[in-house]
Amino acid sequence: TAFRLTAGEPGTWSRKADSGRTLHCMFCPACGSRVWHASPGSGTLTLKGGSLDRPLDLGPAVHVWTSRKLSGVVIPEGATRFAEEPA
């Protein structure tokens, strides 16, 4: 509820997630970068950290789908992580 888009209108595309739910993917229509994901009715928004204007400490972030992460992505030691979607 604290998230606010301050400028522009995102593009949107949707796909089925592994859970079977629909996932809405919002992106910048100018460059194509994904900005956030949301599932209808879930109350959760997955914000892409690289899309923020100001860097933040992602150390306390929860890392989901680590089984599919790129080999160059380093997850901080001790960070909460899930190989796939948490229950």
N, C-alpha and C positions, 0 to 999 in steps of 0.2 A: 504493500500500500504506500510505501514511502518513495517508490520509483516515479520519476517524472521525466518525460521526454521534453526537452526545452526548445527544440527547434526541428523543423522538417516533419515529413510524414514518412514512415517506414514502408517499404514494400513487404509483402507477406506471401509465404507459400506454406503449405501444410503437407504433412506426411504421417503415416502410421508409425508409431514407435514400437519397439520390441514388445512392450506391454499390451499392445493392441489399441491404446488410446491414440487420439489425434494430437499431434504436436504442431503448433503454429510457430513458424520461424520468421522473425522480423529482421529485415536487413536494410542497409543503406542503398537506395535505388541508384545513387551516383557511382559508388565503387563496388557494390555487391557484398561488402563485409556484413556478416551476421552480427546483430546487436543483442538480441535476446530471443529466448524460446519460452513458450507458455503452453500449457495444456488446459483446455476449457474445464472449469470447475475445480481445478486442483488447488488454486490459491497460491501456486508457486510460480515464480518467474526465474528463469535461469539467465542471468546477465553475463555476457561475454566480457571478461576483465579487460581485454585489449581495446574495448570500445569506449572506455571511460576517458574523459578529458583530463582528469587528474589521476596519476598513478596511486595505487593503494597497496597496502600490505596484504598479499593473498596468502600469507602464512597460515592464518587460522581458517582458510577456506576448506570446504569439504570437497574432495576430489572424487567425482563419479565417473564410471566407465573407464577406469584406469587400464582395463584389459585392452582398450582400443587406442590408448594414447600414442602419440608419435614418439619415436625412440629418443629424440632430443629434448623432450619435456622432462624436467626434473621436479619431482614432488618433494617438498621439504620433509626431512626426517621427522617422524612423529605426527605428521598430518593425518587427519581422518580421511580414509580412502575406501572406496568400494570398487570392486572389479567390474561390477555391472550396476543396475538400478537397485538402490536399497529398498527394502520392504517397507 
